[in-house]
Amino acid sequence: MEGAPVVRAEGLVRAFGDTPVLAGVDLRVEAGEVVALLGPNGAGKTTLMRILALLLRPEDGRLTLFGAATATPALRRRVGYVAHESFCYPDLTGAENLAFYARLFDVPQAPARVAELLAWAGLEAAARRQVRTYSRGMAQRLALARALVHRPDLLLLDEPFSGLDAGGVMALQARLTELAAAGHTVVLTTHDIERAAPIATRFAVLHRGRLAWVHEGRAPAVVVVEAYAAAVAARRA
């Protein structure tokens, strides 16, 4: 639906057995935003991301992506997701991985698209190497390229900075900034406020299954750290 927010989540609830994970999450994300979801382990960040990626259904509440509430194949094509695991096959080369996913999504002119993404990710020299030989940073860049192979409008990243060295962090920050400038919408989860602060246009703290604090616009890392600590303390009180 034209003009609808990219993400509109209202009262999302999810539990696993007797363990509540999401207890009524409301979230709205507009086109071109980079939203950083913060929160301690167990806050529900990964569960929320899996729901936004249409891999998990909420038990209550309503989710629409691009104004649509039904998870059709066409809607799924508009979403790219990078989880903790890369979903890249270790015994295939980087190029073979991208070619495989391009075929799954029926990407037109797939060889050119694969070459374009390998260059964008800085993996041209490693394109014919098995992914099992890649460093953490290389594997992360390949996972991002894999998530972009079908040109999604919404990119979901679960802890994308985990395990990266300083150079890898800077490269990822640059790529995410570039994607947002090109009109993509990015939602990422992270524990690392310092690394998210330079690129995020909005911050939200998830604690005990609810959004405990939201900051509209960019903010210095120190402001976000203080607000994060205050929000968590208030929820514990």
N, C-alpha and C positions, 0 to 999 in steps of 0.2 A: 504494500500500500504506500503510495507516494506521500511523503511528508510524515510518515509514522516514525517513531524512534527505532533505532536498530534493535535495541533490547528494551522490553518492558516486562519486568517481573513484579508480580503483585502477590504478596502473602505466601511465598513458596515455603512449603513444609516437606521435610523428608526425614525419615528415621530408618535405622537398620536394626530390625528386631525391636528390642525395648530401649534402644539408644537413640534419643532424638539428636539430629544433626543440624537441620535447618528448622527454625521455629517461627517462620513468618518473615521472609526476606523480601523487601521492596527495592527494586533497582531499575533505574532508567538510564540508558546510554544512547547518546545522539551520534549521528554520523561524524566521523573524523576525530572522535575523542580517543584519548589513551587513558583508560581508567585502571588505577592500581588498587587491587583488593588486598588489604593487609589483615593479619590476624595470626594468633598463636596456633601451634599444632592442635588439631581437633576442633578448630573453629568452624569448619564446614566449607572451607575454600574450595577444595577439590570436588566435593559433592556439588557445590553450586556451579562450578565450571563444567562438570559433566552434564548437568541439566541444561546449561546454556548451549552446550555442544550437541544437544539432542540425543545423548547417549543414555540418559537416565530420566525417568519421569518423576515429577514431584507427586507427592501423595495428596497435596492440597495446594490451592493457589492457582495462578494463571501466568503463563509465559507466552509472549508473542515476540517473534523476531521479524523485523521489517513489516510489522503489522499483521503477520500470519500466525495463527495458532496451531495449525496442523503441520506436522513434520513430513512434508512431501519430499521426494527426491530433489525437486527444484530448489526447495528451501535449504536442504542439507548442502547443496552445492555452493551456497553462499557463505558457508561457514568453514573455517580452517582451525584445526585444534592441535596444539602441541602439549602432550601430557608429560608426566615425569619420565615415562619411557618414550623413546623417540618414534616407535612404530616403524623403524627402518630395519631391514633384514641384514644381520651382521655378515652373512656369507655372500651377499651380493655387493657389487661395487656401488659407489655413490651414484654413478650414472644409471646403473641398472635399477636401483631403488626408485629414482625419480621417473624413469621410463615406465616402471610397473605401475606407479600411482597415476601417471598420466594416462595410461591405458584404462585403469579402473574408472577414471572420470571422463574418459573419451575426449581428452584434450586435443583440439585441432592442432596440426603441425607440431606434434609432440617432440620430435628430435630438436627442433629449434627452441621450444620452450625449455626442455631439459638443459640445453647448452646455455641458454640465457640465465637460468637459475643457478647453475654451477658457477658461472662467472660472477653473478650477484653475490653468492655466498662465499666467494674466494676459494672454491674447491676445484678449479679447473685442473690443477696439477695432481690432485688426488682422485680425480673422477674414476680412474680405472683400478683403484685400490679397494679391497674389501673393507666394509665399514668397521669390522672388528679391529682393524688397525688404526682407526681414527682416534684422535685425542677427544676429550670431553667437549672442548670447544668446537672442533670440527663436526662431531656428531650432532651437536646442538644446532649448528648452522645448517646441516643437512636436514634435520628435522623441521626447521623453519622453512627451508626451501620446499620440502615435501608438503607441508601444510599450505603452501602458496601455489602449488602446481596448477590448480584449477581456478586460480584468480578469485579467491573468496573475498567478499566484502567485509566480513567480520572475522577477526583473528583472535583466538583464545589461547593464552599461554599460561601454563601452570608451572610456577617457579622457574622461569626461563634463565635466571642468572645463576642457578645452583651449579656449583662445581666449575664455574668459569674463572679463568685468571683475569688480571686487569685488562690485558689486551682483548680478550674475548668479550668482556663486559662492554668495553668501548665500541667494539665492532657491532655488538648486538644493539646497543643504544642507538648507534647511527642508523642501523637498518630499520629499527622500529620508528624512529623519527621520520625517516624517508617514506615509510609506508603510510604513516598518518598524514604526511604532507600530500601524498598521492590520493588521499580520500578514503583509505582503509580505516576501519574502526578496530581498536585494540583493547582487549580486556586482559589484564595479567594479574596473577597472584604472586606475592613475594613476601619473604621475611626481611628482605634487604631494602630498607627505605632509602638509604644513601644512593643505591643504584637506580631505584625507580624515580626518585625526585626530579632528575634532570629532564625526564621525558614525559612524565604523567601530567595530564591536564586536569585530573580529578583524582581524589583519594577517598577510599571508604574502608573503614575498619569493621571486620566481621568478628564478632565475639559471642560465644555461646549461641550460635545459630541465628543471630540477628545483627543488623547493621548498627553498630554502636556510635559511629561518628562518620560524617561525610564532609569533605572539604571541596568546594567548587573552585576550580582554577588551579593554577600552579602554586607551589609553596616550597620554601626552603626545607631541606631535610630536617633541620632542627625543630621547626614548627610542627611537622608531621610526627616526629618522634615524641614530642611532648604531648600532643593531642592523643596519640595512640596510647601512651602510658596512662593518661587521664581517663580515657574511655574504658580501658580494661579495668582500671581500679574502680571506676564507678559501677561497672557491671558486677564486680566481686563484692561490693559493699552491701 
